[in-house]
Amino acid sequence: MAKTNFQYEKRQKELEKKKKAEEKARRKLEAKNNPKPADGEEGAEGEEPEADDADDATDAPAQPQ
């Protein structure tokens, strides 16, 4: 009967822990760089740029004369 390779299993666990730690650090960094608006401010900041873009497109059609 074959022996269990405990070193391989240990290495896999270490790699998984490292991967999770890197993912957590990445999410933390993204959250720090891109903070979510507060509950009351969601509509004001989140939709404002889209409304401005739509207004610009309808106000000034690009037709040279």
Gaussian input, Z-matrix of N, CA and C with variables (Angstrom, degrees):
# hf/3-21g

backbone

0 1
 N
 C     1     B1
 C     2     B2     1     A1
 N     3     B3     2     A2     1     D1
 C     4     B4     3     A3     2     D2
 C     5     B5     4     A4     3     D3
 N     6     B6     5     A5     4     D4
 C     7     B7     6     A6     5     D5
 C     8     B8     7     A7     6     D6
 N     9     B9     8     A8     7     D7
 C    10    B10     9     A9     8     D8
 C    11    B11    10    A10     9     D9
 N    12    B12    11    A11    10    D10
 C    13    B13    12    A12    11    D11
 C    14    B14    13    A13    12    D12
 N    15    B15    14    A14    13    D13
 C    16    B16    15    A15    14    D14
 C    17    B17    16    A16    15    D15
 N    18    B18    17    A17    16    D16
 C    19    B19    18    A18    17    D17
 C    20    B20    19    A19    18    D18
 N    21    B21    20    A20    19    D19
 C    22    B22    21    A21    20    D20
 C    23    B23    22    A22    21    D21
 N    24    B24    23    A23    22    D22
 C    25    B25    24    A24    23    D23
 C    26    B26    25    A25    24    D24
 N    27    B27    26    A26    25    D25
 C    28    B28    27    A27    26    D26
 C    29    B29    28    A28    27    D27
 N    30    B30    29    A29    28    D28
 C    31    B31    30    A30    29    D29
 C    32    B32    31    A31    30    D30
 N    33    B33    32    A32    31    D31
 C    34    B34    33    A33    32    D32
 C    35    B35    34    A34    33    D33
 N    36    B36    35    A35    34    D34
 C    37    B37    36    A36    35    D35
 C    38    B38    37    A37    36    D36
 N    39    B39    38    A38    37    D37
 C    40    B40    39    A39    38    D38
 C    41    B41    40    A40    39    D39
 N    42    B42    41    A41    40    D40
 C    43    B43    42    A42    41    D41
 C    44    B44    43    A43    42    D42
 N    45    B45    44    A44    43    D43
 C    46    B46    45    A45    44    D44
 C    47    B47    46    A46    45    D45
 N    48    B48    47    A47    46    D46
 C    49    B49    48    A48    47    D47
 C    50    B50    49    A49    48    D48
 N    51    B51    50    A50    49    D49
 C    52    B52    51    A51    50    D50
 C    53    B53    52    A52    51    D51
 N    54    B54    53    A53    52    D52
 C    55    B55    54    A54    53    D53
 C    56    B56    55    A55    54    D54
 N    57    B57    56    A56    55    D55
 C    58    B58    57    A57    56    D56
 C    59    B59    58    A58    57    D57
 N    60    B60    59    A59    58    D58
 C    61    B61    60    A60    59    D59
 C    62    B62    61    A61    60    D60
 N    63    B63    62    A62    61    D61
 C    64    B64    63    A63    62    D62
 C    65    B65    64    A64    63    D63
 N    66    B66    65    A65    64    D64
 C    67    B67    66    A66    65    D65
 C    68    B68    67    A67    66    D66
 N    69    B69    68    A68    67    D67
 C    70    B70    69    A69    68    D68
 C    71    B71    70    A70    69    D69
 N    72    B72    71    A71    70    D70
 C    73    B73    72    A72    71    D71
 C    74    B74    73    A73    72    D72
 N    75    B75    74    A74    73    D73
 C    76    B76    75    A75    74    D74
 C    77    B77    76    A76    75    D75
 N    78    B78    77    A77    76    D76
 C    79    B79    78    A78    77    D77
 C    80    B80    79    A79    78    D78
 N    81    B81    80    A80    79    D79
 C    82    B82    81    A81    80    D80
 C    83    B83    82    A82    81    D81
 N    84    B84    83    A83    82    D82
 C    85    B85    84    A84    83    D83
 C    86    B86    85    A85    84    D84
 N    87    B87    86    A86    85    D85
 C    88    B88    87    A87    86    D86
 C    89    B89    88    A88    87    D87
 N    90    B90    89    A89    88    D88
 C    91    B91    90    A90    89    D89
 C    92    B92    91    A91    90    D90
 N    93    B93    92    A92    91    D91
 C    94    B94    93    A93    92    D92
 C    95    B95    94    A94    93    D93
 N    96    B96    95    A95    94    D94
 C    97    B97    96    A96    95    D95
 C    98    B98    97    A97    96    D96
 N    99    B99    98    A98    97    D97
 C   100   B100    99    A99    98    D98
 C   101   B101   100   A100    99    D99
 N   102   B102   101   A101   100   D100
 C   103   B103   102   A102   101   D101
 C   104   B104   103   A103   102   D102
 N   105   B105   104   A104   103   D103
 C   106   B106   105   A105   104   D104
 C   107   B107   106   A106   105   D105
 N   108   B108   107   A107   106   D106
 C   109   B109   108   A108   107   D107
 C   110   B110   109   A109   108   D108
 N   111   B111   110   A110   109   D109
 C   112   B112   111   A111   110   D110
 C   113   B113   112   A112   111   D111
 N   114   B114   113   A113   112   D112
 C   115   B115   114   A114   113   D113
 C   116   B116   115   A115   114   D114
 N   117   B117   116   A116   115   D115
 C   118   B118   117   A117   116   D116
 C   119   B119   118   A118   117   D117
 N   120   B120   119   A119   118   D118
 C   121   B121   120   A120   119   D119
 C   122   B122   121   A121   120   D120
 N   123   B123   122   A122   121   D121
 C   124   B124   123   A123   122   D122
 C   125   B125   124   A124   123   D123
 N   126   B126   125   A125   124   D124
 C   127   B127   126   A126   125   D125
 C   128   B128   127   A127   126   D126
 N   129   B129   128   A128   127   D127
 C   130   B130   129   A129   128   D128
 C   131   B131   130   A130   129   D129
 N   132   B132   131   A131   130   D130
 C   133   B133   132   A132   131   D131
 C   134   B134   133   A133   132   D132
 N   135   B135   134   A134   133   D133
 C   136   B136   135   A135   134   D134
 C   137   B137   136   A136   135   D135
 N   138   B138   137   A137   136   D136
 C   139   B139   138   A138   137   D137
 C   140   B140   139   A139   138   D138
 N   141   B141   140   A140   139   D139
 C   142   B142   141   A141   140   D140
 C   143   B143   142   A142   141   D141
 N   144   B144   143   A143   142   D142
 C   145   B145   144   A144   143   D143
 C   146   B146   145   A145   144   D144
 N   147   B147   146   A146   145   D145
 C   148   B148   147   A147   146   D146
 C   149   B149   148   A148   147   D147
 N   150   B150   149   A149   148   D148
 C   151   B151   150   A150   149   D149
 C   152   B152   151   A151   150   D150
 N   153   B153   152   A152   151   D151
 C   154   B154   153   A153   152   D152
 C   155   B155   154   A154   153   D153
 N   156   B156   155   A155   154   D154
 C   157   B157   156   A156   155   D155
 C   158   B158   157   A157   156   D156
 N   159   B159   158   A158   157   D157
 C   160   B160   159   A159   158   D158
 C   161   B161   160   A160   159   D159
 N   162   B162   161   A161   160   D160
 C   163   B163   162   A162   161   D161
 C   164   B164   163   A163   162   D162
 N   165   B165   164   A164   163   D163
 C   166   B166   165   A165   164   D164
 C   167   B167   166   A166   165   D165
 N   168   B168   167   A167   166   D166
 C   169   B169   168   A168   167   D167
 C   170   B170   169   A169   168   D168
 N   171   B171   170   A170   169   D169
 C   172   B172   171   A171   170   D170
 C   173   B173   172   A172   171   D171
 N   174   B174   173   A173   172   D172
 C   175   B175   174   A174   173   D173
 C   176   B176   175   A175   174   D174
 N   177   B177   176   A176   175   D175
 C   178   B178   177   A177   176   D176
 C   179   B179   178   A178   177   D177
 N   180   B180   179   A179   178   D178
 C   181   B181   180   A180   179   D179
 C   182   B182   181   A181   180   D180
 N   183   B183   182   A182   181   D181
 C   184   B184   183   A183   182   D182
 C   185   B185   184   A184   183   D183
 N   186   B186   185   A185   184   D184
 C   187   B187   186   A186   185   D185
 C   188   B188   187   A187   186   D186
 N   189   B189   188   A188   187   D187
 C   190   B190   189   A189   188   D188
 C   191   B191   190   A190   189   D189
 N   192   B192   191   A191   190   D190
 C   193   B193   192   A192   191   D191
 C   194   B194   193   A193   192   D192

   B1=1.4500
   B2=1.5304
   B3=1.3411
   B4=1.4646
   B5=1.5207
   B6=1.3236
   B7=1.4638
   B8=1.5347
   B9=1.3077
   B10=1.4669
   B11=1.5186
   B12=1.3211
   B13=1.4512
   B14=1.5304
   B15=1.3147
   B16=1.4529
   B17=1.5306
   B18=1.3229
   B19=1.4670
   B20=1.5252
   B21=1.3214
   B22=1.4539
   B23=1.5309
   B24=1.3281
   B25=1.4589
   B26=1.5305
   B27=1.3155
   B28=1.4608
   B29=1.5308
   B30=1.3142
   B31=1.4639
   B32=1.5330
   B33=1.3100
   B34=1.4586
   B35=1.5297
   B36=1.3305
   B37=1.4638
   B38=1.5277
   B39=1.3323
   B40=1.4686
   B41=1.5262
   B42=1.3311
   B43=1.4605
   B44=1.5236
   B45=1.3244
   B46=1.4546
   B47=1.5279
   B48=1.3311
   B49=1.4672
   B50=1.5260
   B51=1.3290
   B52=1.4635
   B53=1.5222
   B54=1.3223
   B55=1.4533
   B56=1.5308
   B57=1.3298
   B58=1.4621
   B59=1.5185
   B60=1.3342
   B61=1.4655
   B62=1.5274
   B63=1.3321
   B64=1.4565
   B65=1.5262
   B66=1.3226
   B67=1.4596
   B68=1.5288
   B69=1.3106
   B70=1.4648
   B71=1.5253
   B72=1.3232
   B73=1.4576
   B74=1.5234
   B75=1.3315
   B76=1.4548
   B77=1.5305
   B78=1.3414
   B79=1.4645
   B80=1.5222
   B81=1.3215
   B82=1.4600
   B83=1.5298
   B84=1.3221
   B85=1.4535
   B86=1.5317
   B87=1.3333
   B88=1.4590
   B89=1.5255
   B90=1.3190
   B91=1.4604
   B92=1.5203
   B93=1.3170
   B94=1.4582
   B95=1.5224
   B96=1.3286
   B97=1.4588
   B98=1.5241
   B99=1.3205
   B100=1.4588
   B101=1.5255
   B102=1.3276
   B103=1.4617
   B104=1.5257
   B105=1.3246
   B106=1.4546
   B107=1.5202
   B108=1.3332
   B109=1.4576
   B110=1.5273
   B111=1.3094
   B112=1.4560
   B113=1.5259
   B114=1.3087
   B115=1.4632
   B116=1.5264
   B117=1.3057
   B118=1.4534
   B119=1.5141
   B120=1.3101
   B121=1.4567
   B122=1.5207
   B123=1.3116
   B124=1.4625
   B125=1.5090
   B126=1.3203
   B127=1.4476
   B128=1.5132
   B129=1.3225
   B130=1.4577
   B131=1.5214
   B132=1.2941
   B133=1.4617
   B134=1.5154
   B135=1.3056
   B136=1.4491
   B137=1.5118
   B138=1.3397
   B139=1.4473
   B140=1.5233
   B141=1.2803
   B142=1.4577
   B143=1.5314
   B144=1.3299
   B145=1.4694
   B146=1.5270
   B147=1.3176
   B148=1.4516
   B149=1.5224
   B150=1.3350
   B151=1.4533
   B152=1.5279
   B153=1.3225
   B154=1.4568
   B155=1.5255
   B156=1.3234
   B157=1.4565
   B158=1.5227
   B159=1.3226
   B160=1.4525
   B161=1.5202
   B162=1.3306
   B163=1.4588
   B164=1.5270
   B165=1.3135
   B166=1.4620
   B167=1.5177
   B168=1.3173
   B169=1.4513
   B170=1.5217
   B171=1.3310
   B172=1.4497
   B173=1.5282
   B174=1.3145
   B175=1.4585
   B176=1.5262
   B177=1.3110
   B178=1.4488
   B179=1.5285
   B180=1.3400
   B181=1.4665
   B182=1.5272
   B183=1.3015
   B184=1.4674
   B185=1.5270
   B186=1.3651
   B187=1.4407
   B188=1.5305
   B189=1.3043
   B190=1.4811
   B191=1.5283
   B192=1.3332
   B193=1.4647
   B194=1.4930
   A1=109.36
   A2=116.43
   A3=121.50
   A4=111.14
   A5=113.86
   A6=119.78
   A7=109.36
   A8=115.09
   A9=120.03
   A10=108.63
   A11=116.47
   A12=121.82
   A13=108.38
   A14=116.38
   A15=121.32
   A16=112.05
   A17=117.34
   A18=119.91
   A19=110.44
   A20=116.88
   A21=120.80
   A22=110.12
   A23=116.41
   A24=120.83
   A25=111.06
   A26=115.57
   A27=119.92
   A28=110.09
   A29=116.94
   A30=121.22
   A31=110.62
   A32=117.39
   A33=121.03
   A34=111.09
   A35=116.33
   A36=120.24
   A37=110.57
   A38=116.57
   A39=120.78
   A40=111.06
   A41=116.57
   A42=120.63
   A43=111.06
   A44=117.58
   A45=121.69
   A46=111.20
   A47=116.69
   A48=120.82
   A49=110.52
   A50=115.73
   A51=120.66
   A52=110.58
   A53=116.89
   A54=121.91
   A55=110.70
   A56=116.52
   A57=120.51
   A58=111.06
   A59=116.96
   A60=121.06
   A61=110.54
   A62=117.61
   A63=121.20
   A64=110.82
   A65=117.10
   A66=121.15
   A67=110.62
   A68=116.57
   A69=120.91
   A70=110.26
   A71=117.79
   A72=121.72
   A73=110.39
   A74=117.45
   A75=121.80
   A76=110.64
   A77=116.65
   A78=120.08
   A79=111.01
   A80=116.22
   A81=121.02
   A82=110.09
   A83=116.48
   A84=121.31
   A85=111.05
   A86=117.20
   A87=121.03
   A88=110.65
   A89=116.93
   A90=120.88
   A91=110.40
   A92=116.83
   A93=120.93
   A94=110.71
   A95=117.23
   A96=122.01
   A97=112.60
   A98=118.06
   A99=122.76
   A100=109.97
   A101=117.41
   A102=118.79
   A103=111.06
   A104=115.72
   A105=121.03
   A106=108.62
   A107=117.63
   A108=119.64
   A109=110.57
   A110=115.66
   A111=120.85
   A112=109.71
   A113=117.66
   A114=121.91
   A115=112.12
   A116=118.12
   A117=121.62
   A118=113.65
   A119=118.40
   A120=122.63
   A121=112.98
   A122=118.61
   A123=121.01
   A124=112.80
   A125=118.24
   A126=121.35
   A127=112.50
   A128=117.91
   A129=120.81
   A130=111.56
   A131=118.91
   A132=121.27
   A133=112.34
   A134=117.49
   A135=120.86
   A136=113.94
   A137=118.75
   A138=121.00
   A139=113.50
   A140=118.15
   A141=121.32
   A142=113.74
   A143=120.84
   A144=120.05
   A145=112.38
   A146=118.23
   A147=120.51
   A148=110.32
   A149=117.46
   A150=121.40
   A151=109.97
   A152=118.72
   A153=122.38
   A154=110.74
   A155=117.47
   A156=120.94
   A157=110.75
   A158=117.40
   A159=121.29
   A160=110.09
   A161=118.85
   A162=122.22
   A163=110.84
   A164=116.79
   A165=120.54
   A166=111.05
   A167=116.97
   A168=120.59
   A169=111.29
   A170=119.31
   A171=121.25
   A172=112.26
   A173=119.03
   A174=122.48
   A175=112.35
   A176=117.82
   A177=120.37
   A178=110.35
   A179=117.41
   A180=118.58
   A181=109.67
   A182=115.86
   A183=120.82
   A184=109.38
   A185=116.32
   A186=121.58
   A187=108.90
   A188=117.56
   A189=118.85
   A190=110.19
   A191=116.95
   A192=120.54
   A193=111.84
   D1=141.17
   D2=-177.32
   D3=-77.41
   D4=147.01
   D5=177.65
   D6=-80.09
   D7=149.60
   D8=175.08
   D9=-76.65
   D10=134.73
   D11=-179.59
   D12=-89.46
   D13=90.20
   D14=-176.47
   D15=-68.33
   D16=-30.85
   D17=179.16
   D18=-64.13
   D19=-40.21
   D20=178.72
   D21=-62.96
   D22=-46.17
   D23=-179.87
   D24=-62.24
   D25=-41.96
   D26=179.73
   D27=-63.93
   D28=-42.85
   D29=-179.95
   D30=-63.26
   D31=-40.04
   D32=178.83
   D33=-63.94
   D34=-40.38
   D35=177.48
   D36=-64.50
   D37=-41.73
   D38=178.81
   D39=-62.92
   D40=-43.01
   D41=179.00
   D42=-63.60
   D43=-39.89
   D44=178.75
   D45=-65.28
   D46=-41.14
   D47=177.61
   D48=-63.09
   D49=-43.00
   D50=179.91
   D51=-63.59
   D52=-42.64
   D53=179.54
   D54=-62.32
   D55=-43.45
   D56=178.90
   D57=-64.23
   D58=-41.61
   D59=-179.86
   D60=-63.99
   D61=-41.38
   D62=178.60
   D63=-65.30
   D64=-41.42
   D65=178.85
   D66=-63.85
   D67=-41.68
   D68=178.98
   D69=-64.62
   D70=-42.70
   D71=179.39
   D72=-64.72
   D73=-38.32
   D74=179.06
   D75=-65.53
   D76=-44.67
   D77=178.82
   D78=-64.05
   D79=-38.59
   D80=179.92
   D81=-64.65
   D82=-42.13
   D83=179.63
   D84=-66.08
   D85=-41.54
   D86=177.76
   D87=-62.85
   D88=-41.92
   D89=179.69
   D90=-64.62
   D91=-35.31
   D92=179.60
   D93=-70.34
   D94=-40.53
   D95=-178.34
   D96=-77.75
   D97=-29.93
   D98=-178.10
   D99=-125.98
   D100=74.20
   D101=-178.13
   D102=-67.11
   D103=142.37
   D104=177.29
   D105=-77.45
   D106=143.86
   D107=177.74
   D108=-69.22
   D109=158.01
   D110=178.93
   D111=-66.51
   D112=165.72
   D113=-176.55
   D114=-56.28
   D115=-42.60
   D116=-177.74
   D117=-75.16
   D118=-18.74
   D119=-175.02
   D120=-99.41
   D121=0.45
   D122=-174.96
   D123=-56.91
   D124=-50.94
   D125=-176.82
   D126=-68.51
   D127=-35.04
   D128=-175.10
   D129=-68.06
   D130=-48.69
   D131=-176.10
   D132=-86.21
   D133=-37.80
   D134=-173.42
   D135=-69.15
   D136=-33.70
   D137=-175.21
   D138=-103.24
   D139=-12.93
   D140=-174.76
   D141=-60.18
   D142=-48.42
   D143=-179.34
   D144=-62.46
   D145=-36.05
   D146=-179.76
   D147=-65.58
   D148=-41.72
   D149=179.72
   D150=-64.97
   D151=-39.78
   D152=178.91
   D153=-63.57
   D154=-41.92
   D155=179.56
   D156=-63.35
   D157=-41.04
   D158=-179.18
   D159=-67.19
   D160=-39.52
   D161=179.27
   D162=-64.24
   D163=-41.83
   D164=-179.57
   D165=-62.81
   D166=-38.61
   D167=-177.67
   D168=-69.26
   D169=-34.64
   D170=-177.72
   D171=-87.05
   D172=-28.16
   D173=-177.55
   D174=-73.94
   D175=-40.22
   D176=-173.12
   D177=-126.46
   D178=87.88
   D179=176.84
   D180=-68.65
   D181=142.49
   D182=-176.80
   D183=-89.43
   D184=84.19
   D185=177.39
   D186=-129.25
   D187=108.65
   D188=179.18
   D189=-70.93
   D190=144.48
   D191=-178.61
   D192=-110.49

